[in-house]
Amino acid sequence: MTDSVPADQSVGSELAGPGDPADWLSLPDVAERLDLSISKVHQMIRDRELIAVRRDGVRRIPADLVANKTVLKHLPGVLNLLADAGYDDEAALRWLYQHDDTLSGGTGAVTLGGDHAREVKRRAQALGF
């Protein structure tokens, strides 16, 4: 988990940096959305089932990675593959939100929620070689 983010970087689509999602959830919001305790959300982050980064001093999770009261199916696998390839949380987030015209959703994060999620997983796996 990362700790350093410039203080002037704001949460929200209007000031999101390159490679950042448009919408964020705080950890209590994620707990409520998933109907879990906050300690379980912390455990999911430690187990790389979710990714959280600091924005404005608060740990946040990209909103589109938590859909319909569940975490995207292939997200934990992709996060583990990226960690195995040496990516920290900030680098993994940038990789997931880097624009790619060859992906059906335009980014890995968006594509994970669709029919081509395995392509994102395959690309993450290739990073380890």
Long-range contacts (C-beta under 8 A, 24 or more apart in sequence): 1-45, 1-52, 1-53, 1-54, 1-59, 1-89, 2-53, 2-54, 2-88, 2-89, 2-90, 3-54, 4-54, 5-53, 5-54, 5-55, 5-56, 5-57, 7-56, 7-57, 9-55, 9-56, 10-55, 10-56, 11-55, 11-56, 11-60, 19-93, 19-94, 19-97, 19-98, 20-93, 20-97, 21-62, 21-63, 21-64, 21-65, 21-97, 21-109, 22-63, 23-62, 23-63, 23-64, 24-55, 24-60, 24-61, 24-62, 24-63, 25-60, 25-61, 25-62, 25-63, 25-66, 26-58, 26-59, 26-60, 26-61, 27-52, 27-59, 27-60, 27-61, 30-61, 30-66, 33-66, 33-69, 34-66, 34-69, 34-70, 34-71, 35-69, 44-71, 47-76, 48-76, 48-79, 48-80, 48-83, 49-75, 49-76, 49-79, 50-75, 50-76, 50-79, 51-75, 51-79, 51-89, 51-92, 51-93, 51-96, 52-89, 53-89, 53-90, 53-93, 62-93, 62-96, 62-97, 62-109, 64-109, 64-110, 64-113, 65-109, 65-112, 67-113, 72-112, 72-113, 72-117, 73-112, 73-117, 74-112, 74-117, 74-118, 74-120, 74-121, 75-112, 77-121, 77-124, 78-108, 78-112, 78-120, 78-121, 78-124, 81-121, 81-124, 81-125, 81-127, 81-128, 82-124, 82-127, 84-128, 85-124, 85-127, 85-128, 87-127, 95-124
